[in-house]
């Protein structure tokens, strides 16, 4: 991550200093360049986003303290968004964070945000345990004149507007 990208993530999250972060953003460290845009998308829909890159408590090198901070932050959150890319499947942290969110949060408050250039890169996001979770997508929704961001359950073909989902407060199971 370049200095400009880290500054952008920090300045995006700095606007929320002192505010309770209600949405935990899980991501691969290899995807840091995309995080400012992901954070902005979620914040524009009402989320108060926690991103570990903005957390001054984080040790320089990951260790058990890192894990304790992350676990505590997920437990305090109402929602978990997992930014899924081809890098996610190689991450040590993303599956662990998803497992904590799955155990701590209501199933409807965990969502994947898949990002890929090609369709074949997204196919694995629907495989195995990742297929349990809803996806944040942009598309047409019945009753809406324009395409919008939504949290979509492809198994039931149902969706909730992302803005409504981000503002819900019933996070824990």
N, C-alpha and C positions, 0 to 999 in steps of 0.2 A: 504494500500500500504506500503510495507516495505521500509526501507531507501535505500536499494540497487535498488529497482524498481524505486523509485523517482529519484535517482541519474542517473539511466540509461535513463529515460525519459529526464531529464535535460541535460545530456551530449549529447544525440542524437540531441536535439533541439539547444544546445549551439553552435554546429558547424555552425549554421545559424545566429548567433548573428549579429544584424545589417541588416540582409537581410529582405526584405519584405516577409511576410508569405502569400502565395497565396492560401493555402488550409486549411480551417478550419476543424478540426477533432472533431466531436461531439461524445460523449461517455458517458456511465454510469460510475460514480466514482467506482462502484463495479468491473469494468473491467480493473482497472489500471495496473494490472500485464501483460496484453496483449499489452498495448500501445507501448512499445518499438519496438515490432515486427511489429505492424501496421504502426508506423511512418517510420520504416526502409523500409517497402514495398513501401510506397508512395514516400519516398525520392529517393529510387532506380529507380523509374520511372519518376523522374523529378520534383516532388512536393516540395514546401517549406512549411512545415507543421506547423500550429499553433495548440498547445495543451495547454489548460488552466493550466495544471499542471506545465508548464514551465514559466508561466506569473507571474513575481514578483509583478505586480500591484494587483493581486487578494487578497482580504481580507481573513483573517483567517477563518471566518465564512461567508457563502453566505448571501448577502444582496442586496439592490437595486444597489449599486455600482458594485457588481459582474455582475448583469444583464446588466448594461450599458456598462461595458467592453466587455462582450461577444457579445452583440448586435453590438457594434462598430466594433469589430474584424470580425464578419461575413460580415458586410457591406463592409469592406475593402478587403475581400477575393474574388478570382475569382471562387473558387469552395468550395463545402461543401461535406465532406465525413462523413456519419453517420455509426459508428461502431455498428452494430446491434447484440445483444446477447439476451439471455433470460432475462438478467437484464434490458435491454433498455425499455421494456414495463412498468417497475415500476419506471423509472426515471422521475423526475419532469422536468429536464432540456432538455433531448434529444428531446421530442416532440416540446418544445418551440423553441429550436435552429433550428430544421428542419422547423418549421413554418416561422422563420425569413429568413432562406436560400431560402425557396420556394418563399417568397415575393420579395426578393432582387436579386436573381440570375436567370439566364436563366435556364429553366427546364433541359436542357442537362448538366448543371454544378452542379447538385445535384445527388449524388449516394450513395447507401447503400452498406456497406461492411458487409454482414451477416457472422457470425461465429457460428458454432454449431457442436457438436459432432455427433448428430443424425439428420437425415432428418426431422423428425417430429418437431424438435426444430426450423427449418427454415420456416416451413409452414406459420406461422403467419406473417412473413416479407413480404408476398405477399398479405396479407389481407388489406382490407379497404384502407385508404389513403397511406399506404406504397407501395401499388401496383402501384402507379403513378411513382415511381422512378426506374431508372436503377440500376443494381447490379454490383459490382466489383466481378468478379469470375475468376478462373483459369480454362482454358479448351482449346479445339481445336477450331481454327479459320480457316475458309476457306482460302486457299492460304498460310498457315503457316505450316512448317514442324514439329514444336514442339508445345506442349501446352504452352500457355502464359496467363498472366494476362490481362483482358479486362474489359471494361464497357459494360455490356450486357443488352439489352432491350428485356425481354422475351415476351413482347406483340407483337413486330414486328420481333423478331428473328434476330436482327441486333446488331452489336457490334463495338466498337472502341478500339484499343489497349490502355491499361492503360497508357503507356508512351506518346502516342499522346494526350490523354485526359488531363494528368497532365501538359503538356506543353502548352496547349491552353490558350489564354489570353482573350477570350471574355466572361467574367463571368456574367455581369449584364444584367438584362432584360430591 
